[in-house]
Amino acid sequence: MLAASSVRAGRYAAMDLGTVTCRLLVTDVDERGIMHERLRAYDIVNLGEGVDSSKSLRRDAIERAATTLGSYRKRLDALEADDGIPVQVAAFATSAARDASNSAELIARIAQNGVSLRVIPGKEEASLSFAGASMDYSGEDLLVVDVGGGSTEVVAGKAGADPVRSRSFDVGCRRMTERFLREDPPSREELDAAKRWVINQMQPYFAQLREEGISWSRLVAVAGTATTVVSVQKHMEVYDSALVHGSVVTAEVLGGQLAQLASVPLAQRCGVVGLDPKRAPVIVAGLLILSQVLTLAEVASYTASETDILHGVVMAQARGEW
């Protein structure tokens, strides 16, 4: 819920072009600042394939992204035609596009399909993720974690206010997989090297938070890695966001899934109930990152959230900040 005095009621769409996934959220925001979801879409496009080493987006990845966002634009056009309500659209790209030397080519190609794309910096990504993830926890001191394909955002603050501290790390599940996890299944040496990488990158930030007296009563985790753990735990043959949102996952459950999925080859991972087969190639890395974040944060569990950067962007649009 938004502060009603600052809201422009209307229909808003947010398109998130990430390193692994591409997503769409359409919501109506009323004059009280309450969101009413109309449409969601989710596709694995693997935009960031090879970007960590080449610093360039592949042509086929650009085409996959353009096709997917173009299909989202057509769905919005159909919705406008059916309801007669204009949709205000915000489309953004994150880590892979930030890293790539040819992101201008991506933007131009997607514009041909009727979508204006903006590449947002890591700090803005972190702030928008915090705004969306903290919606249900007004007044609580939170640590919000967003494990993506190319980066992971770790944000501390009080729900309902601006973040106190935020950091976007170039540590993501696709980036880690391409750098470290080359065997199938990954070897113990590979997993240990990947774990050390996360600790070396993130430990100074957590030490800084503690030195500054910043604390949290809840760790909220958003995005596909965190929600997949719940889906697998509940053996969801059909994903149900209502059952995922707000679920508390213990470090023990998370560690158990990491051990299980890291011990089997990709072909077997693809058959795990609750795990999108297209996410299977990067899920071990995602779980490892999230597990290390819990360890560094010294918490025994996380709360999975289905409200995330998409909702943060909708809030920004409704307030005239986008």
LUMBA-232519 format. One line per field, with one value per residue: residue in three letters; x, y, z of N, C-alpha, C, O in turn; residue number from 1. Coordinates in steps of 0.1 Angstrom, whole numbers. Each point is the difference from the previous one (the first is absolute). Layout:
% residues N
fimi: Ala|...
nc1: X|...
nc2: Y|...
nc3: Z|...
cac1: X|...
cac2: Y|...
cac3: Z|...
cc1: X|...
cc2: Y|...
cc3: Z|...
oc1: X|...
oc2: Y|...
oc3: Z|...
sekol: NUM|...
END
This chain:
% residues 322
fimi: Met|Leu|Ala|Ala|Ser|Ser|Val|Arg|Ala|Gly|Arg|Tyr|Ala|Ala|Met|Asp|Leu|Gly|Thr|Val|Thr|Cys|Arg|Leu|Leu|Val|Thr|Asp|Val|Asp|Glu|Arg|Gly|Ile|Met|His|Glu|Arg|Leu|Arg|Ala|Tyr|Asp|Ile|Val|Asn|Leu|Gly|Glu|Gly|Val|Asp|Ser|Ser|Lys|Ser|Leu|Arg|Arg|Asp|Ala|Ile|Glu|Arg|Ala|Ala|Thr|Thr|Leu|Gly|Ser|Tyr|Arg|Lys|Arg|Leu|Asp|Ala|Leu|Glu|Ala|Asp|Asp|Gly|Ile|Pro|Val|Gln|Val|Ala|Ala|Phe|Ala|Thr|Ser|Ala|Ala|Arg|Asp|Ala|Ser|Asn|Ser|Ala|Glu|Leu|Ile|Ala|Arg|Ile|Ala|Gln|Asn|Gly|Val|Ser|Leu|Arg|Val|Ile|Pro|Gly|Lys|Glu|Glu|Ala|Ser|Leu|Ser|Phe|Ala|Gly|Ala|Ser|Met|Asp|Tyr|Ser|Gly|Glu|Asp|Leu|Leu|Val|Val|Asp|Val|Gly|Gly|Gly|Ser|Thr|Glu|Val|Val|Ala|Gly|Lys|Ala|Gly|Ala|Asp|Pro|Val|Arg|Ser|Arg|Ser|Phe|Asp|Val|Gly|Cys|Arg|Arg|Met|Thr|Glu|Arg|Phe|Leu|Arg|Glu|Asp|Pro|Pro|Ser|Arg|Glu|Glu|Leu|Asp|Ala|Ala|Lys|Arg|Trp|Val|Ile|Asn|Gln|Met|Gln|Pro|Tyr|Phe|Ala|Gln|Leu|Arg|Glu|Glu|Gly|Ile|Ser|Trp|Ser|Arg|Leu|Val|Ala|Val|Ala|Gly|Thr|Ala|Thr|Thr|Val|Val|Ser|Val|Gln|Lys|His|Met|Glu|Val|Tyr|Asp|Ser|Ala|Leu|Val|His|Gly|Ser|Val|Val|Thr|Ala|Glu|Val|Leu|Gly|Gly|Gln|Leu|Ala|Gln|Leu|Ala|Ser|Val|Pro|Leu|Ala|Gln|Arg|Cys|Gly|Val|Val|Gly|Leu|Asp|Pro|Lys|Arg|Ala|Pro|Val|Ile|Val|Ala|Gly|Leu|Leu|Ile|Leu|Ser|Gln|Val|Leu|Thr|Leu|Ala|Glu|Val|Ala|Ser|Tyr|Thr|Ala|Ser|Glu|Thr|Asp|Ile|Leu|His|Gly|Val|Val|Met|Ala|Gln|Ala|Arg|Gly|Glu|Trp
nc1: 8|-13|20|-17|8|9|-20|14|-20|0|1|5|15|1|15|-4|14|-8|11|-14|-5|-18|2|-18|2|-18|5|-16|4|-5|-21|-7|0|-22|15|-2|7|14|20|-2|20|-1|19|1|10|1|-13|-5|-16|11|-20|-8|-7|-21|-12|-6|-12|-7|12|13|21|16|10|16|21|14|11|18|20|13|11|20|17|10|16|20|14|10|19|19|10|13|21|13|11|0|13|0|10|2|13|1|18|4|-1|-15|-21|-5|-5|-22|15|-10|8|18|18|11|14|20|15|10|18|17|9|10|22|-12|19|-6|18|-8|1|22|13|3|17|21|7|8|22|16|5|12|22|6|-4|11|17|-22|15|-6|9|3|-3|6|-11|16|-10|18|-9|-9|-22|15|-23|15|-21|12|-14|-4|-9|1|18|8|5|2|-7|16|-8|12|-10|21|-19|8|-22|-10|-5|-16|-21|-7|-7|-20|-20|22|7|3|-6|-12|19|8|13|-11|-7|15|5|-14|3|17|-6|-13|9|11|-14|-6|16|13|-9|4|20|-1|-8|13|14|-11|8|11|-21|2|-20|6|1|3|-11|14|-19|7|18|0|-3|20|13|-7|7|22|5|-6|22|11|-19|-12|12|8|-5|-20|3|1|-17|20|3|-7|17|-5|11|-13|-18|3|4|-19|-11|7|-5|-21|-6|7|-17|-14|0|14|13|18|19|10|11|16|-9|-11|9|1|-12|-18|-14|-11|-3|-20|-13|11|2|-17|-2|12|-7|-16|7|9|-16|-9|12|0|-18|11|-3|-18|-3|-13|0|-12|14|-22|3|-3|18|-6|2|20|2|-9|11|18|-6|-4|20|-3|0|-19
nc2: -12|9|12|-5|6|-20|-5|-12|8|-22|3|-16|10|-21|13|-21|17|-20|-3|0|13|-11|21|-12|22|-13|21|-10|20|-11|7|-21|0|-1|-15|7|-17|9|9|-22|9|-20|13|-21|17|-1|15|-7|-8|-10|5|-18|-16|-4|-5|-22|17|-18|-5|-19|5|7|-16|-11|10|0|-19|-4|10|-10|-18|5|4|-18|-9|9|-7|-20|0|7|-16|-14|6|-2|-19|23|-7|3|7|-18|10|-20|13|-22|-15|-15|6|-6|-21|-2|-12|-20|9|11|-14|-3|16|0|-15|5|13|-13|-5|19|-8|12|-3|-7|10|-18|21|-5|19|6|-9|8|19|-2|-6|15|14|-9|-1|22|-5|-20|14|5|14|-14|-10|14|-22|17|-19|11|-20|13|8|20|2|9|-2|16|-7|18|-12|22|-19|1|-12|21|-8|-18|-21|9|-21|12|-19|5|1|-10|-1|18|19|-1|3|21|11|-3|9|-6|-2|-20|9|17|9|-18|-12|-13|-20|-16|-10|-16|-20|-12|-11|-19|-20|-12|-13|-20|-16|4|-11|-22|-4|3|-17|-17|0|-6|-20|-5|7|-21|9|13|-23|20|-20|12|2|1|13|22|12|4|16|21|13|7|19|18|-2|19|-11|7|10|-2|14|-7|-17|10|10|9|-9|-14|13|-22|9|-4|13|20|1|-1|19|14|-4|6|21|5|-9|17|-20|10|-15|-4|12|-7|-17|15|-16|9|-18|22|-14|14|-8|-16|9|10|-17|-14|6|-5|-21|-5|6|-11|-19|4|1|-19|-11|6|-10|-19|-9|2|22|-13|22|-19|9|2|6|9|-9|-21|-13|-11|-17|-20|-11|-12|-21|-18|-8|-14|-21|-4
nc3: 0|-17|0|14|20|5|8|-14|7|5|-22|15|-14|8|-10|6|-6|6|19|17|18|-7|8|5|1|3|1|13|-9|19|-1|0|-22|-4|9|-22|13|-15|4|-5|2|-10|0|-7|9|22|11|21|-14|17|9|12|-15|-6|18|-3|-7|11|-19|2|9|-14|-12|10|2|-18|-3|12|-3|-16|7|9|-13|-9|14|-2|-17|2|12|-11|-13|12|7|-18|7|1|-17|23|-18|13|-16|9|-2|0|17|-4|5|21|3|-5|-11|1|19|-6|0|20|8|-9|8|20|-3|-6|20|-6|-2|15|-12|21|-8|12|8|1|-3|-22|-11|5|-10|-22|-1|3|-17|-16|0|-4|-21|-3|-7|-5|-9|-17|18|-18|-3|-13|-2|-11|4|-5|-19|1|7|14|0|6|6|5|14|0|9|-23|4|2|-20|14|-3|-13|-4|-15|6|-3|12|-18|1|-10|11|17|-6|-6|18|9|-4|2|22|-9|19|7|-9|10|-15|-14|7|1|-19|-6|9|-8|-18|2|6|-16|-12|8|-1|-18|-17|-4|-11|-22|-12|-3|-17|-18|5|-18|5|6|-6|-18|-2|-10|-2|-12|-11|-22|1|3|-19|-11|11|-3|-18|2|10|-13|-6|0|2|18|-16|21|-16|-8|-15|-20|-11|2|-21|17|-6|6|18|17|5|9|22|11|2|16|21|7|4|21|11|-6|-12|-14|-10|13|-4|-19|9|3|13|-17|-11|3|-13|-4|16|-11|-21|4|-5|-13|-21|-14|-7|-18|-21|-11|-10|-20|-17|-7|-15|-22|-11|-6|-21|14|-4|-14|-3|-3|-15|4|21|-20|-9|-2|18|2|-14|6|15|-8|-8|13|4|-17|9|-11
cac1: -8|8|-6|-11|2|11|-3|-8|-7|1|5|14|7|14|7|14|8|11|11|-6|-14|-8|-13|-10|-11|-10|-9|-8|2|-11|2|5|13|0|2|-9|7|-8|7|15|6|14|7|15|6|14|7|14|8|13|4|10|13|1|-4|-9|-13|-1|-11|-12|-6|-7|-12|-9|-6|-9|-12|-8|-6|-10|-12|-7|-6|-13|-9|-4|-9|-13|-7|-5|-11|-11|-5|0|8|14|10|12|10|14|8|14|10|9|14|6|1|10|13|3|5|-9|-14|-7|-6|-12|-10|-5|-8|-13|-8|-7|-12|-9|3|11|7|10|9|1|13|-2|-6|-15|-6|-1|-10|-13|-3|-3|-13|-10|1|-4|-14|-9|6|2|6|10|14|1|11|-7|10|-4|10|-3|9|13|4|-8|-2|-2|-5|-4|-8|-13|-10|-8|9|11|10|11|12|-2|12|-2|13|1|0|-13|-1|6|15|7|0|9|14|5|-7|1|-3|-14|-3|12|9|2|10|-7|-9|8|5|-11|-4|10|-2|-11|5|10|-7|-11|3|2|-12|-7|8|-3|-14|1|8|-9|-11|-12|-5|-13|-8|-5|6|-9|6|-8|5|-3|7|-7|-14|1|2|-13|-7|5|-4|-14|-3|-10|0|-4|5|-11|7|-7|6|15|2|-1|5|13|9|12|13|2|-7|8|12|-4|-3|13|8|-7|1|14|5|-5|2|-10|-12|-9|-5|-11|-12|-4|-13|0|11|-1|11|9|7|8|14|6|-6|10|7|-9|-2|13|1|-10|4|11|-5|-6|11|6|-10|-2|-14|-3|-10|-4|-14|-1|-10|-4|1|14|4|-12|-10|7|0|-13|-1|7|-8|-12|4|6|14|6
cac2: 12|13|11|4|14|2|-10|2|-12|-4|-14|1|-12|0|-11|-2|-8|-4|-8|-13|0|12|-1|10|2|11|3|13|7|9|13|-3|-5|-15|-6|-11|-6|-5|-10|-3|-9|-4|-8|-1|5|-1|12|1|-12|4|14|2|-1|8|14|3|-8|-8|3|-8|4|13|-3|-6|11|8|-7|-1|13|3|-7|7|12|-4|-3|13|6|-7|4|14|-1|-7|8|14|7|0|-6|7|-10|2|-12|2|-11|0|-3|-4|12|10|-5|-2|11|2|2|9|-9|-6|10|4|-12|-1|11|-4|-7|8|1|9|-7|7|-7|7|-3|-10|6|2|-13|-4|9|-4|-13|2|6|-10|-11|4|5|-7|0|14|3|-10|2|-11|-2|-5|-6|-3|-8|0|-8|7|7|-2|12|-2|14|1|12|-2|0|12|11|-2|-8|6|-4|-10|-4|-10|-8|-8|-14|-6|-14|-3|4|-10|-13|1|1|-10|-13|-5|-15|-4|11|8|-7|6|11|11|6|7|12|9|5|10|12|8|6|11|11|5|1|14|8|-4|6|14|2|-2|11|12|-3|-3|-14|-4|-11|-9|0|-3|-3|1|-5|-14|-10|0|-6|-14|-9|-3|-9|-14|-5|-3|-9|7|-3|13|10|8|12|2|-9|3|13|1|-13|1|-11|0|-2|-15|-4|5|-8|-13|1|3|-12|-9|4|0|-13|-8|7|9|-7|-4|12|5|-7|2|6|14|7|3|-6|10|6|-11|2|10|-1|-4|12|9|-5|2|14|4|-6|7|12|-3|-2|12|9|-6|-3|-14|-2|12|1|2|10|1|14|3|12|3|8|12|8|5|10|11|6|6|12|10|0|-8
cac3: 0|-1|7|-10|-4|-10|-10|-12|-3|-14|-3|-2|-4|2|-7|5|-8|8|-6|-3|-3|-4|7|-2|10|-2|12|1|13|2|7|14|-1|1|-13|-4|-11|-12|-9|2|-10|4|-10|2|-12|1|-7|4|-4|-4|2|10|-6|-12|2|-11|-1|-12|-9|2|13|-3|-7|10|8|-8|-3|13|4|-11|3|12|-6|-6|10|6|-10|0|12|-2|-10|6|11|-3|10|-4|9|0|0|4|-3|5|0|12|0|-13|-8|6|-3|-14|-8|-11|5|-9|-10|6|2|-13|-5|7|-4|-12|5|7|14|3|11|7|8|12|8|11|12|-2|1|14|6|-5|5|14|1|-3|9|13|0|10|13|4|13|4|-4|-9|-9|-12|-9|-13|-7|-14|-9|-1|12|12|7|15|4|14|3|7|-10|-1|-2|-10|5|8|-7|-11|-9|-11|-3|-13|4|-4|-2|-13|0|7|-8|-11|5|9|0|-14|0|2|9|4|9|13|-1|-7|9|10|-6|-2|13|4|-8|6|13|-2|-6|8|14|5|0|13|12|1|5|15|6|0|9|-8|3|-7|7|-10|-13|-11|-13|-12|-13|-3|9|13|-2|-4|12|5|-10|1|13|0|-12|-8|-14|-6|9|6|7|13|10|2|6|15|6|7|-4|9|-6|-1|-13|-11|-2|-4|-14|-7|0|-8|-14|-4|-1|-11|-12|-5|-5|11|6|-8|4|14|1|6|-6|-15|-6|-6|11|6|-2|9|14|10|3|8|14|7|4|10|12|6|6|13|9|3|8|13|2|-1|-10|-8|-5|-14|-4|-14|-4|-2|-8|-9|8|3|-12|-1|10|-5|-11|6|7|-9|2|-10
cc1: 9|-7|-10|2|9|-3|-8|-7|1|5|15|6|15|6|14|7|13|10|-5|-14|-5|-14|-9|-9|-9|-9|-7|3|-11|4|5|14|1|2|-9|6|-9|7|15|4|15|6|15|5|15|7|15|9|14|5|11|14|2|-3|-9|-12|1|-12|-13|-6|-8|-13|-10|-7|-10|-13|-9|-6|-10|-14|-7|-7|-13|-11|-6|-10|-14|-8|-6|-13|-13|-6|-1|8|14|9|13|11|14|7|14|8|10|14|6|1|10|14|4|4|-10|-14|-8|-7|-13|-11|-6|-8|-13|-9|-8|-13|-9|2|12|7|10|9|2|12|-4|-6|-15|-7|-2|-11|-14|-4|-5|-15|-11|-1|-5|-14|-8|6|3|6|11|14|3|14|-7|11|-7|11|-4|10|14|4|-9|-1|-3|-3|-5|-8|-12|-11|-9|9|11|10|11|14|-4|12|-5|13|-1|2|-14|1|6|15|8|1|10|15|5|-6|0|-3|-15|-1|12|8|0|9|-7|-9|7|6|-11|-4|10|-2|-11|5|9|-7|-9|4|3|-12|-8|7|-3|-13|1|7|-9|-12|-13|-3|-13|-6|-5|8|-11|7|-10|6|0|7|-8|-14|0|2|-14|-8|5|-4|-14|-4|-11|1|-5|3|-12|7|-6|6|15|1|-1|5|13|8|12|13|2|-7|8|13|-3|-2|13|7|-7|3|14|5|-5|3|-12|-13|-9|-6|-13|-14|-5|-13|1|12|-2|12|10|9|11|15|7|-5|10|8|-9|-2|13|1|-10|4|12|-5|-7|11|6|-9|-3|-14|-3|-10|-2|-15|0|-11|-3|-2|15|2|-12|-9|7|0|-15|-3|7|-8|-12|3|7|15|8|0
cc2: 12|10|7|14|2|-9|6|-13|-3|-14|1|-14|2|-12|-1|-10|-3|-8|-14|1|14|-1|13|0|12|1|12|5|9|12|-1|-5|-15|-6|-12|-6|-5|-11|-1|-9|-2|-9|-1|4|-2|11|0|-12|5|14|2|-1|8|15|5|-9|-7|4|-8|4|13|-3|-7|11|9|-7|-1|13|4|-7|6|13|-3|-4|12|7|-6|4|14|-1|-5|10|15|8|1|-5|8|-10|5|-13|3|-13|2|-4|-3|12|10|-4|0|13|4|1|9|-8|-7|10|3|-12|-1|11|-3|-8|8|2|9|-5|9|-9|7|-4|-9|6|3|-14|-5|7|-5|-14|1|6|-10|-11|4|4|-6|1|13|1|-10|4|-13|-1|-7|-5|-4|-7|0|-8|6|7|-4|14|-3|14|-1|12|-3|1|12|12|-3|-10|7|-3|-10|-2|-10|-6|-7|-14|-5|-14|-4|3|-10|-13|0|1|-12|-14|-6|-15|-2|-14|7|-8|7|12|12|7|8|13|10|6|10|13|8|6|11|12|7|2|14|9|-3|5|14|2|-1|11|13|-3|-3|-14|-3|-11|-10|1|-4|-2|0|-7|-15|-10|-2|-7|-14|-10|-4|-9|-14|-6|-4|-9|6|-4|12|10|9|11|2|-9|3|12|-1|-13|2|-13|0|-3|-15|-5|4|-8|-14|0|2|-13|-10|3|1|-14|-8|8|8|-7|-4|12|5|-7|2|8|14|8|2|-6|10|7|-10|3|9|-1|-3|13|10|-4|2|15|4|-6|8|14|-2|-2|13|10|-6|-2|-14|-4|12|-1|2|10|0|15|4|12|4|9|13|10|5|11|13|7|8|13|11|0|-8|8
cc3: 0|9|-10|-5|-11|-13|-12|-4|-15|-1|-4|-3|3|-7|5|-8|7|-7|-4|-4|-6|5|-4|12|-5|12|-2|14|2|8|14|0|1|-14|-2|-12|-11|-8|5|-12|4|-11|3|-14|0|-8|3|-3|-5|2|10|-6|-12|1|-12|-1|-13|-8|3|13|-2|-7|9|8|-7|-3|13|3|-11|3|12|-5|-7|10|6|-10|0|13|-1|-9|7|11|-3|10|-4|11|-1|3|4|-3|4|-1|11|-3|-13|-9|5|-4|-14|-8|-11|5|-8|-11|5|1|-14|-6|6|-4|-13|3|9|14|2|13|6|8|13|8|12|12|-2|1|14|7|-4|6|15|2|-3|11|14|2|11|15|5|14|4|-5|-9|-7|-12|-9|-13|-8|-15|-8|0|12|11|8|15|5|14|2|7|-11|1|-1|-10|7|8|-7|-11|-8|-10|-3|-13|3|-4|-4|-14|0|8|-7|-11|5|7|-2|-14|-1|2|6|4|11|13|-1|-7|10|11|-6|-2|14|5|-7|6|13|-2|-5|10|15|5|1|13|12|1|6|16|7|1|9|-7|2|-7|8|-10|-12|-10|-13|-11|-12|0|9|13|-2|-4|11|5|-9|1|14|1|-12|-9|-15|-8|10|5|8|13|11|3|8|15|6|7|-3|10|-8|-2|-12|-12|-2|-5|-15|-8|-1|-10|-15|-5|-2|-12|-13|-5|-5|11|7|-8|3|14|0|7|-6|-15|-6|-6|10|6|-2|10|14|10|4|7|14|8|5|11|14|7|5|13|11|4|8|14|4|-3|-11|-8|-3|-15|-4|-15|-4|0|-9|-9|7|4|-12|-2|10|-5|-11|6|8|-9|1|-11|-13
oc1: 9|-12|4|-3|0|9|-9|7|0|1|3|-5|5|-5|8|-3|9|-1|5|-4|7|-6|5|-5|5|-6|4|-1|-3|11|5|6|11|-7|-3|-1|-10|-7|6|-7|6|-7|5|-2|6|9|8|12|0|11|9|9|11|4|0|1|3|-10|-11|-13|-11|-10|-12|-12|-10|-11|-12|-12|-10|-10|-12|-11|-10|-12|-12|-10|-10|-12|-11|-9|-11|-13|-7|-2|6|-2|5|0|5|-3|5|-5|2|6|10|10|6|8|12|-6|1|-10|-12|-11|-10|-12|-12|-11|-10|-13|-11|-9|-9|-9|10|-6|7|-5|5|5|-11|-9|-7|-11|-11|-8|-10|-12|-9|-8|-10|-10|-5|-4|-9|-6|11|-5|7|1|0|7|-5|10|-10|9|-10|8|10|12|-11|11|-8|9|-8|3|-4|0|-3|-5|0|2|3|8|-9|9|-7|10|-10|9|-10|11|7|8|11|10|8|9|11|7|-11|-4|-7|3|11|-6|-3|-2|3|-1|-4|0|2|-3|-4|2|2|-3|-1|4|-1|-6|-5|-1|-5|-6|-1|-2|-6|-3|2|-9|-11|8|-6|6|-4|3|-6|9|-10|12|-3|-6|-3|-4|-9|-6|-2|-6|-9|-4|-3|-12|-9|10|4|-4|-8|4|7|0|5|9|-10|1|9|-5|7|0|7|6|1|3|8|4|2|6|8|3|3|11|5|1|-11|-11|-12|-11|-9|-10|-10|-1|6|0|-2|11|12|10|9|8|12|4|-1|2|4|1|-1|4|4|-2|0|6|2|-1|3|5|-6|-5|7|-3|6|-6|5|-10|10|-2|7|-8|-1|-5|-7|-2|-1|-6|-6|-1|-3|-8|4|6|12|5
oc2: 1|-1|5|3|10|-1|8|-9|9|-7|8|-10|10|-11|10|-12|9|-2|-5|-6|10|-10|10|-10|10|-9|10|-7|9|2|9|-2|-6|5|-8|5|-6|-8|9|-8|9|-9|10|-7|0|-3|4|0|6|3|9|8|6|8|12|-11|5|4|6|-1|2|6|3|-1|3|6|2|1|7|5|0|3|7|3|1|6|6|1|2|8|4|0|7|13|-11|1|2|-8|10|-10|11|-11|11|5|6|2|7|8|1|11|11|-4|-1|4|-1|-4|1|3|-3|-1|5|-1|-6|5|-2|-1|7|-9|12|-12|-1|-6|-2|-1|-5|-6|0|-3|-7|-5|0|-4|-9|4|7|-7|4|-6|3|6|-11|11|-11|7|-7|6|-7|-7|-7|2|-6|6|-9|8|-8|11|-12|9|5|11|-12|0|12|9|-8|9|-9|6|-5|-7|3|-6|-10|-8|-4|-7|-10|-5|-4|-10|0|-5|8|-10|-5|-7|12|10|11|12|11|10|12|12|10|10|13|12|11|12|13|9|4|8|9|4|5|9|7|4|8|9|1|-9|9|-8|-11|12|-11|8|-6|-4|-7|-10|-11|-8|-8|-11|-11|-10|-9|-12|-11|-3|-7|3|1|0|4|-2|5|5|-3|1|-5|-1|8|-11|11|-5|-4|-8|-7|-4|-5|-9|-6|-4|-7|-9|-2|-1|-11|12|-1|4|0|-1|5|5|-6|11|1|12|-10|4|-2|7|4|-4|0|8|6|2|6|8|3|3|6|6|1|5|8|5|3|8|7|4|-7|-11|11|-11|10|0|-1|3|-3|9|12|10|11|12|12|10|11|13|11|9|10|11|-1|-5
oc3: 8|3|-10|-12|-7|-9|2|-4|-9|10|-9|5|-3|2|-1|-1|1|-12|-10|-10|1|-1|-3|4|-3|4|-7|10|-8|3|6|10|2|-10|9|-11|3|-5|4|-5|6|-4|4|-10|-11|-8|-9|5|-11|-3|-2|5|-2|-8|-3|3|-11|5|1|1|6|3|-1|3|5|0|-1|3|4|-2|0|4|2|-3|4|4|-1|-1|5|3|-3|1|8|1|-3|12|-11|9|-5|7|-3|1|4|-10|-4|-6|-8|-3|-4|3|-5|-7|-1|-5|-7|-4|-1|-6|-6|0|-2|-9|6|7|-6|10|-7|7|0|-1|4|7|10|5|3|8|9|2|4|8|7|4|8|11|6|9|5|10|10|-11|5|-1|1|-3|0|-5|-3|6|-1|2|-2|3|3|0|3|-6|3|-9|11|-2|-5|12|-4|-2|2|-1|3|-4|-4|-4|8|-2|-1|-5|-5|0|-1|-7|-1|1|-6|-11|5|-6|-1|8|1|7|4|1|4|7|2|1|6|5|2|2|7|4|1|6|10|9|7|10|11|8|7|11|9|1|5|-1|-6|6|5|-5|1|-4|1|1|10|3|4|9|3|0|4|5|-1|0|6|-1|-4|-7|-12|12|-8|11|10|11|10|9|5|13|-6|2|1|-11|-9|-8|-9|-11|-7|-7|-11|-10|-7|-8|-12|-6|-2|0|5|3|-2|5|6|-3|4|-6|11|3|-7|3|-1|-3|7|9|2|8|11|12|10|9|12|11|10|10|12|10|9|11|12|8|8|11|-7|-3|3|0|-4|6|-8|-11|9|1|-3|-5|0|2|-3|-3|2|0|-4|1|4|-4|1|-10
sekol: 1|2|3|4|5|6|7|8|9|10|11|12|13|14|15|16|17|18|19|20|21|22|23|24|25|26|27|28|29|30|31|32|33|34|35|36|37|38|39|40|41|42|43|44|45|46|47|48|49|50|51|52|53|54|55|56|57|58|59|60|61|62|63|64|65|66|67|68|69|70|71|72|73|74|75|76|77|78|79|80|81|82|83|84|85|86|87|88|89|90|91|92|93|94|95|96|97|98|99|100|101|102|103|104|105|106|107|108|109|110|111|112|113|114|115|116|117|118|119|120|121|122|123|124|125|126|127|128|129|130|131|132|133|134|135|136|137|138|139|140|141|142|143|144|145|146|147|148|149|150|151|152|153|154|155|156|157|158|159|160|161|162|163|164|165|166|167|168|169|170|171|172|173|174|175|176|177|178|179|180|181|182|183|184|185|186|187|188|189|190|191|192|193|194|195|196|197|198|199|200|201|202|203|204|205|206|207|208|209|210|211|212|213|214|215|216|217|218|219|220|221|222|223|224|225|226|227|228|229|230|231|232|233|234|235|236|237|238|239|240|241|242|243|244|245|246|247|248|249|250|251|252|253|254|255|256|257|258|259|260|261|262|263|264|265|266|267|268|269|270|271|272|273|274|275|276|277|278|279|280|281|282|283|284|285|286|287|288|289|290|291|292|293|294|295|296|297|298|299|300|301|302|303|304|305|306|307|308|309|310|311|312|313|314|315|316|317|318|319|320|321|322
END
